Amino acid sequence: MAAKAQNPDQFDYVVVGAGSAGCLVANRLSADPKNRVLLLEAGKADTYPWIHIPVGYLYCIGNPRTDWMYKTQPDKGLNGRSLLYPRGKALGGCSSINGMIYMRGQARDYDNWAQLTGEDAWSWESSLNDFKAHEDHYRLDDGADPVTGNNSRFSDMHGHGGEWRVESQRLRWDVLDSFADAAVQAGIDKTDDFNSGDNAGVGYFDVNQRSGWRWNTSKAFLRPAKSRPNLVVWTEAQVQKLTFEQGADGQQRCSGAVVSRAGETVTVAATGEVILSAGAVNSPQILQLSGIGPAGLLNSHGIDVVLDAPSVGENLQDHLQIRAVFKVKGTKTLNTLANSLFGKAKIGLEYMLKRSGPMSMSPSQLGAFTRSDPGRAHANLEYHVQPLSLEAFGEDLHDFPAMTVSVCNLNPTSRGNIRIGSPDFREPPLISPNYLDTDEDRKIAANSLWQVREIMAQPAMQAYEPEEFKPGVQYQSDDELARLAGDIASTIFHPTGTIKMGRPDDPSAVLDPHLRLKGITGLRVVDASVMPEITSGNTNAPTLMIAEKAAGWILSGE
Ligand SMILES: Cc1cc2nc3c(=O)[nH]c(=O)nc-3n(C[C@H](O)[C@H](O)[C@H](O)COP(=O)(O)OP(=O)(O)OC[C@H]3O[C@@H](n4cnc5c(N)ncnc54)[C@H](O)[C@@H]3O)c2cc1C
């Protein structure tokens, strides 16, 4: 263990970024009063009211109070469009603005990581312990497994009593119930647990909420640690770059960070480790600004090369949601409710009195996982079905009743990158997701739109007389649908993989299997950037699992 720090700007551990991973790591490291921990967050405290009201998601995205306000580079696969690329900027990071869906992915994702890294600890069996370690699952609130009694179907898979609350949603919609029935008619079984290692099926998502309020990582992991004198949290403290010194072993050692805080530039020192948890967009940006990245890129911006690491910022993977919109009749949707004064008042009242109704809703409530074609061995599509529609997030809801059937390819083969466009830390990095770059991804995009049509044509949906608004029934060939997917698709906010881990001898891996940066001592990356391949589902729960595992390794010096 590192020696106890004496200097006020000197700590055992400096954690950069108080997002999903950073809050958990700071909690675990500061649990031992001997460790002096500094947590640095560029955003403000999570005191903005819309963070906590679930539907406030719509007001946190595209709002500089809570969002970094990034945009992607124009993307060929999206027919030249750029996308708004929200990233949480506040205590809690993206967990303060995300859709709150609790989704681990599939067991095979983690078994694949174990193979790619040669480290068995990444296997599903071992990772399950780390998921459960911080979980507080509503189904286990009453002790015995509520559905199966002594049979432990849920209790084997879920934890209880941890910091990370998982609850069921507090409202249902007829049109979503009918979509679930239609999915069954189209051959997708119902499921009551997406988080048991195989998420195939259709059902309502479980969410990170407590009694109708958003549950972010700041509430879960920082509040309980707030009174610890050995944990210091600085908000509005943006790391400009990391600092290095020559270590005793002759290797470069990460010694701390240069921070912009309250108009001043301060340097903080870490005698133990610096943990970079600034997320899959900002962590590679910080490494590149610090001189760790592709030498050519760094040279072109006049940055001294500390370590030529060509893969830093590469391997960007994201889930692209293709948003098919259907007009519906004879049922309520959020469009009609939220567009009338009476509807708005009713929504507000329902939330005030019961903490339920549309204000308690996560944007995507119903989900389905299935295969894009029968030849596949496992589910490779995820549906997010919403009782609302809009042109793009940040814009008004349509003024006609409609639902959105959003579908994404869970295992894209296209790869993008994050590269600095300037040596100035205040400038946003260039984000190039490179969606739909491969023939396989375009083929799956077309297949998934055919499948959406098949589900919407099932008897269970016919009462609503669904009319395809986007992409539009006039498009009837694979080529047209793949191209149209580029017009109507958007990110589902899951950038990962930009500082990937791998086997120690894998030249494309920036990190070793325990997330230590190869070629530099005293520096670990712990966030969504480390995933060598994106998980088959939403990425917050996997990021917390990564943080739980990494914290154990940091504490044991492994
Ligand atoms: C709009 C949206 C909806 C989503 N919906 C879901 C969902 O429903 N379910 C799900 O599982 N996943 C969802 N995700 C994805 C999920 O939330 C992320 O994968 C996860 O939060 C990533 O965690 P992280 O720790 O890697 O990064 P983050 O949570 O982004 O944390 C990074 C932190 O570092 C800070 N930071 C960055 N740069 C600096 C710097 N230079 N100095 C100091 N601090 C810095 C940031 O402000 C931020 O607080 C969503 C994401 C978004 C944006």
The ligand as an SDF file (V2000), in Angstrom:
LIG
                    3D

 53 58  0  0  0  0  0  0  0  0999 V2000
  -28.5840    9.6590  -22.4430 C   0  0  0  0  0  0  0  0  0  0  0  0
  -28.0250    8.3340  -22.0180 C   0  0  0  0  0  0  0  0  0  0  0  0
  -28.8820    7.2640  -21.8100 C   0  0  0  0  0  0  0  0  0  0  0  0
  -28.3750    6.0300  -21.4030 C   0  0  0  0  0  0  0  0  0  0  0  0
  -29.2310    5.0480  -21.0160 N   0  0  0  0  0  0  0  0  0  0  0  0
  -28.7570    3.9300  -20.4260 C   0  0  0  0  0  0  0  0  0  0  0  0
  -29.6250    2.9910  -19.8200 C   0  0  0  0  0  0  0  0  0  0  0  0
  -30.8440    3.1780  -19.7750 O   0  0  0  0  0  0  0  0  0  0  0  0
  -29.0770    1.8770  -19.2600 N   0  0  0  0  0  0  0  0  0  0  0  0
  -27.7470    1.6270  -19.3030 C   0  0  0  0  0  0  0  0  0  0  0  0
  -27.3110    0.5770  -18.8390 O   0  0  0  0  0  0  0  0  0  0  0  0
  -26.8840    2.5150  -19.8680 N   0  0  0  0  0  0  0  0  0  0  0  0
  -27.3600    3.6730  -20.3800 C   0  0  0  0  0  0  0  0  0  0  0  0
  -26.4940    4.6100  -20.8640 N   0  0  0  0  0  0  0  0  0  0  0  0
  -25.0590    4.3090  -20.8650 C   0  0  0  0  0  0  0  0  0  0  0  0
  -24.4300    4.3180  -19.4830 C   0  0  0  0  0  0  0  0  0  0  0  0
  -25.0290    5.3010  -18.6650 O   0  0  0  0  0  0  0  0  0  0  0  0
  -22.9210    4.5100  -19.6230 C   0  0  0  0  0  0  0  0  0  0  0  0
  -22.3870    3.4360  -20.3730 O   0  0  0  0  0  0  0  0  0  0  0  0
  -22.1930    4.5620  -18.2890 C   0  0  0  0  0  0  0  0  0  0  0  0
  -22.7680    5.5030  -17.4320 O   0  0  0  0  0  0  0  0  0  0  0  0
  -20.7220    4.9030  -18.5240 C   0  0  0  0  0  0  0  0  0  0  0  0
  -20.0780    5.0870  -17.2860 O   0  0  0  0  0  0  0  0  0  0  0  0
  -18.5880    5.6360  -17.2120 P   0  0  0  0  0  0  0  0  0  0  0  0
  -18.1830    5.5610  -15.8060 O   0  0  0  0  0  0  0  0  0  0  0  0
  -17.7730    4.9450  -18.2310 O   0  0  0  0  0  0  0  0  0  0  0  0
  -18.6730    7.1560  -17.7040 O   0  0  0  0  0  0  0  0  0  0  0  0
  -19.5430    8.3850  -17.1870 P   0  0  0  0  0  0  0  0  0  0  0  0
  -20.6940    7.9400  -16.3850 O   0  0  0  0  0  0  0  0  0  0  0  0
  -19.7840    9.2160  -18.3960 O   0  0  0  0  0  0  0  0  0  0  0  0
  -18.5630    9.1530  -16.1890 O   0  0  0  0  0  0  0  0  0  0  0  0
  -17.4970    9.9630  -16.6180 C   0  0  0  0  0  0  0  0  0  0  0  0
  -17.4050   11.1520  -15.6670 C   0  0  0  0  0  0  0  0  0  0  0  0
  -16.1650   11.7840  -15.8680 O   0  0  0  0  0  0  0  0  0  0  0  0
  -16.3620   13.1840  -15.8840 C   0  0  0  0  0  0  0  0  0  0  0  0
  -15.2640   13.7620  -16.6660 N   0  0  0  0  0  0  0  0  0  0  0  0
  -15.0630   13.6680  -17.9900 C   0  0  0  0  0  0  0  0  0  0  0  0
  -13.9550   14.3380  -18.3520 N   0  0  0  0  0  0  0  0  0  0  0  0
  -13.4320   14.8460  -17.2180 C   0  0  0  0  0  0  0  0  0  0  0  0
  -12.2790   15.6400  -16.9440 C   0  0  0  0  0  0  0  0  0  0  0  0
  -11.4440   16.0470  -17.9170 N   0  0  0  0  0  0  0  0  0  0  0  0
  -12.0310   16.0010  -15.6560 N   0  0  0  0  0  0  0  0  0  0  0  0
  -12.8720   15.6210  -14.6480 C   0  0  0  0  0  0  0  0  0  0  0  0
  -13.9930   14.8720  -14.8760 N   0  0  0  0  0  0  0  0  0  0  0  0
  -14.2580   14.4960  -16.1360 C   0  0  0  0  0  0  0  0  0  0  0  0
  -17.7190   13.3350  -16.5440 C   0  0  0  0  0  0  0  0  0  0  0  0
  -18.2850   14.6080  -16.3010 O   0  0  0  0  0  0  0  0  0  0  0  0
  -18.4830   12.1980  -15.9140 C   0  0  0  0  0  0  0  0  0  0  0  0
  -19.0920   12.5550  -14.7040 O   0  0  0  0  0  0  0  0  0  0  0  0
  -26.9650    5.8540  -21.2800 C   0  0  0  0  0  0  0  0  0  0  0  0
  -26.0970    6.9340  -21.4860 C   0  0  0  0  0  0  0  0  0  0  0  0
  -26.6270    8.1690  -21.8430 C   0  0  0  0  0  0  0  0  0  0  0  0
  -25.6880    9.3350  -22.0560 C   0  0  0  0  0  0  0  0  0  0  0  0
  1  2  1  0
  2  3  1  0
  2 52  2  0
  3  4  2  0
  4  5  1  0
  4 50  1  0
  5  6  2  0
  6  7  1  0
  6 13  1  0
  7  8  2  0
  7  9  1  0
  9 10  1  0
 10 11  2  0
 10 12  1  0
 12 13  2  0
 13 14  1  0
 14 15  1  0
 14 50  1  0
 15 16  1  0
 16 17  1  0
 16 18  1  0
 18 19  1  0
 18 20  1  0
 20 21  1  0
 20 22  1  0
 22 23  1  0
 23 24  1  0
 24 25  2  0
 24 26  1  0
 24 27  1  0
 27 28  1  0
 28 29  2  0
 28 30  1  0
 28 31  1  0
 31 32  1  0
 32 33  1  0
 33 34  1  0
 33 48  1  0
 34 35  1  0
 35 36  1  0
 35 46  1  0
 36 37  1  0
 36 45  1  0
 37 38  2  0
 38 39  1  0
 39 40  1  0
 39 45  2  0
 40 41  1  0
 40 42  2  0
 42 43  1  0
 43 44  2  0
 44 45  1  0
 46 47  1  0
 46 48  1  0
 48 49  1  0
 50 51  2  0
 51 52  1  0
 52 53  1  0
M  END
$$$$
